[in-house]
Amino acid sequence: MCRCLKVSASGYYAWASNPTSDRDKANQRLLARIREIHADSGGIIGAPRMQEDLVAEGQSVSLNRVARLMSANGLQGWPRKKRRGMRRPSLRPAGIRNHLERDFTALEPNTKWVTDITEIATQEGKLYLCVVLDLFSKLVVGWSMHHRQDRHMVVRAVEMAVWQRQVSTPVILHSDRGTQFTSGDFQRCLVRNNLVSSMSAVGHCGDNAACEGFFGMLKRERIHHCHYRTQDEARSDIFDYIERFHNPRMRRRVAAQDLKLSAVLKPSVETG
């Protein structure tokens, strides 16, 4: 058999006495952690986001390795649904412009926020969710839910964000041109809390892509796999997703980035 396979007899006996290599042992440990993260997410995280979580925990692992282990063990995420549709453009209030211009990067927290509204179907009727997202950390810093998408709901989400972050310097808050955001009550709330109103251009849904991306992730990872009987059931589940799943993951990711930055800057500081 060794001659046919062109393997030395000593090599075969070494393998037979210790069939599990160090690489296999490492893969088994990694697979155990992948199963834990996959189960904790409700079975919705795919290989790309799984690799991001593992790296945030301090593990050095490639995307190909994670994808290979997940595929070999029947683990996969939920694919994004393709949808078609158009948003009817509306007029932007005078004196308000698009301060972001699709630049969704933020070098510091509490400098750029985005907000938007989405709907969740329940057997009791539609439930609406408004969130305020910090572009630096991707944390949901403010949110509000109601059975009507009115100006009071979006004001509550903004006030929650201001109360949680205790902002003192001006913050850009970007939104689309929905009537809730162009209302006088909402605009007065921004002025009262030292927030700079920014709004999308006509017919450009990509101007608020960061918030749309969060809603797409929320629905793909949680809402599309649930059938809510009541609005209270939907509220409880969405609260669980934001506060127990999404925000803790974003905090861990920011902490991992800070550690990497400290490791890069420390040698230069010591040299200086």
C-alpha positions in Angstrom: 0.0 0.0 0.0 2.8 2.4 0.8 4.5 1.7 -2.5 1.3 2.3 -4.4 0.7 5.6 -2.6 4.3 6.6 -2.7 4.5 7.0 1.0 7.3 5.8 3.3 6.5 3.0 5.7 7.8 5.1 8.7 5.6 8.0 7.7 2.5 5.7 7.6 3.2 4.3 11.0 3.8 7.8 12.4 0.4 8.8 11.0 -1.3 5.7 12.4 0.0 6.2 15.9 -1.1 9.9 15.9 -3.8 10.3 13.3 -4.9 13.8 14.5 -2.5 16.5 13.4 -2.1 19.9 15.1 -3.9 21.5 12.3 -6.9 19.2 12.7 -6.9 19.9 16.4 -6.9 23.7 15.8 -9.7 23.3 13.3 -11.8 21.3 15.8 -11.3 24.1 18.4 -12.2 26.7 15.8 -15.2 24.7 14.6 -16.5 24.5 18.2 -16.4 28.3 18.6 -18.0 28.7 15.1 -20.9 26.5 16.2 -21.3 28.6 19.4 -21.4 31.9 17.5 -23.7 30.4 14.8 -26.1 29.1 17.4 -26.1 32.3 19.4 -27.0 34.3 16.3 -30.0 32.1 15.6 -28.3 30.4 12.7 -28.2 33.5 10.4 -24.5 34.5 10.4 -22.5 33.5 7.2 -18.8 33.0 6.7 -17.9 36.8 6.1 -19.5 38.0 9.4 -18.4 34.9 11.2 -14.8 35.7 10.3 -15.2 39.3 11.4 -16.5 38.1 14.8 -13.6 35.6 15.3 -11.0 38.3 14.4 -12.7 40.7 16.8 -12.1 38.0 19.5 -8.4 38.0 18.7 -8.2 34.9 16.5 -6.1 34.9 13.4 -8.2 33.1 10.8 -8.8 33.7 7.1 -12.2 33.9 5.4 -11.4 30.9 3.3 -10.7 28.7 6.3 -14.0 29.8 8.0 -16.0 29.2 4.9 -14.4 25.8 4.4 -15.2 24.6 7.9 -18.7 26.0 7.8 -19.5 24.4 4.5 -18.0 21.0 5.5 -20.2 20.9 8.6 -23.4 22.2 7.1 -23.3 25.7 8.6 -24.5 28.6 6.5 -26.1 32.0 6.9 -29.3 33.3 5.5 -28.9 34.9 2.0 -30.1 38.4 1.3 -33.5 38.6 -0.5 -33.5 40.6 -3.7 -36.2 43.2 -3.9 -37.3 45.8 -6.4 -39.0 49.0 -5.7 -38.8 52.8 -5.9 -39.1 55.5 -3.3 -41.1 58.5 -4.2 -39.0 61.7 -3.8 -40.2 64.7 -1.7 -39.0 68.2 -1.3 -36.2 69.1 1.1 -36.9 72.1 3.4 -35.2 75.3 2.6 -31.8 75.8 4.1 -31.1 72.1 4.7 -28.6 70.3 2.5 -26.9 66.9 2.3 -23.9 67.3 4.6 -22.7 63.7 4.2 -22.7 63.4 0.4 -22.5 59.6 0.9 -19.4 59.8 3.0 -20.5 57.3 5.8 -17.1 57.2 7.5 -16.6 58.8 10.9 -13.3 59.1 12.7 -14.8 59.8 16.1 -18.1 58.9 17.8 -21.0 61.5 18.0 -20.0 63.3 14.8 -22.3 61.6 12.2 -25.6 60.0 12.9 -28.1 58.6 10.4 -31.8 57.8 11.0 -34.7 56.2 9.1 -37.9 54.2 9.6 -38.8 50.7 8.6 -42.0 48.6 9.0 -42.4 45.1 10.6 -45.4 43.0 9.8 -47.4 41.3 12.6 -50.8 39.6 12.8 -52.0 42.7 14.7 -50.9 45.0 11.9 -47.7 46.9 11.0 -45.2 48.0 13.6 -42.8 50.8 12.7 -39.2 51.1 13.9 -37.1 54.3 13.9 -33.4 54.0 14.7 -30.5 56.5 15.1 -27.2 54.9 14.1 -23.7 56.2 14.9 -21.5 55.9 11.8 -18.3 55.6 13.9 -19.2 52.4 15.8 -22.4 51.3 13.9 -24.1 51.2 17.3 -27.9 51.9 17.5 -27.7 54.8 19.9 -31.4 55.6 19.8 -34.6 53.8 18.7 -38.3 53.9 19.0 -41.3 51.7 18.0 -44.9 52.6 17.4 -48.0 51.4 15.4 -48.0 54.7 13.6 -45.0 56.3 11.8 -45.5 59.8 13.0 -43.2 62.6 14.0 -43.5 61.8 17.7 -41.9 58.4 17.1 -38.8 59.8 15.4 -38.5 62.6 18.0 -38.4 59.9 20.8 -35.6 58.0 18.9 -33.5 61.2 18.7 -34.1 62.1 22.3 -33.0 58.7 23.4 -29.8 59.0 21.4 -29.0 62.4 22.9 -29.8 61.2 26.4 -27.6 58.1 26.0 -24.5 59.7 24.5 -24.7 63.1 26.4 -23.5 65.0 23.3 -22.3 68.6 23.7 -20.7 69.3 20.3 -22.8 69.6 17.1 -23.6 66.3 15.5 -24.8 65.8 11.9 -28.1 63.8 11.8 -28.8 62.6 8.3 -32.3 61.4 7.2 -34.4 61.0 4.1 -37.2 63.4 3.1 -40.1 61.7 4.9 -42.7 64.0 6.4 -41.7 62.9 9.9 -38.2 64.4 9.3 -39.4 67.5 7.6 -41.9 68.3 10.3 -41.6 71.4 12.4 -41.5 69.4 15.7 -38.6 67.2 14.4 -36.6 70.2 13.1 -37.1 72.1 16.4 -35.9 69.0 18.3 -32.7 69.0 16.3 -32.1 72.7 17.0 -32.8 72.2 20.7 -30.3 69.4 21.0 -27.5 71.0 18.9 -28.0 68.6 16.0 -27.4 69.6 12.3 -30.1 68.4 10.0 -28.9 66.7 6.8 -31.2 65.2 4.1 -30.9 63.0 1.0 -31.1 64.4 -2.5 -34.2 63.8 -4.7 -34.5 60.2 -5.8 -31.2 59.0 -4.3 -31.9 56.2 -1.8 -28.2 55.6 -1.6 -27.7 58.8 0.2 -28.9 57.0 3.4 -27.4 53.6 2.5 -25.9 53.1 6.0 -29.2 53.1 7.7 -30.9 51.1 5.0 -28.0 48.6 5.3 -28.8 48.1 9.0 -32.5 47.5 8.3 -31.6 45.0 5.7 -29.3 43.2 8.1 -32.0 43.3 10.9 -34.6 41.8 8.6 -32.3 39.2 7.0 -30.9 38.0 10.4 -34.1 38.2 12.5 -37.4 39.5 11.2 -37.6 37.3 8.0 -37.4 34.2 10.2 -40.1 35.1 12.6 -43.9 35.3 12.5 -45.0 37.8 15.1 -48.5 37.2 16.5 -48.7 40.5 18.3 -46.9 43.9 18.2 -45.6 43.4 21.7 -44.0 40.1 20.6 -42.3 42.0 17.7 -41.2 44.8 20.1 -39.6 42.3 22.5 -37.7 40.4 19.7 -36.4 43.6 18.1 -35.3 44.9 21.5 -33.4 41.6 22.0 -31.7 41.9 18.5 -30.6 45.5 19.1 -29.5 45.4 22.7 -28.4 41.8 23.1 -27.0 40.9 19.7 -26.2 43.9 17.4 -24.9 46.5 19.9 -22.6 44.1 21.9 -21.1 42.8 18.6 -20.4 46.4 17.5 -18.8 47.2 20.9 -16.5 44.2 20.6 -15.5 45.2 17.1 -14.7 48.7 18.2 -12.7 47.4 21.1 -10.7 45.1 18.8 -9.9 48.0 16.5 -8.7 50.1 19.4 -6.4 47.3 20.5 -4.9 47.0 17.0 -4.5 50.8 16.8 -2.8 50.8 20.2 -0.4 48.1 19.2 0.5 50.0 16.0 1.0 53.3 17.8 2.9 52.0 20.9 6.2 51.3 19.0 6.2 54.7 17.4 5.5 56.4 20.7 8.4 54.5 22.4 10.7 55.3 19.6 9.8 59.0 19.8 
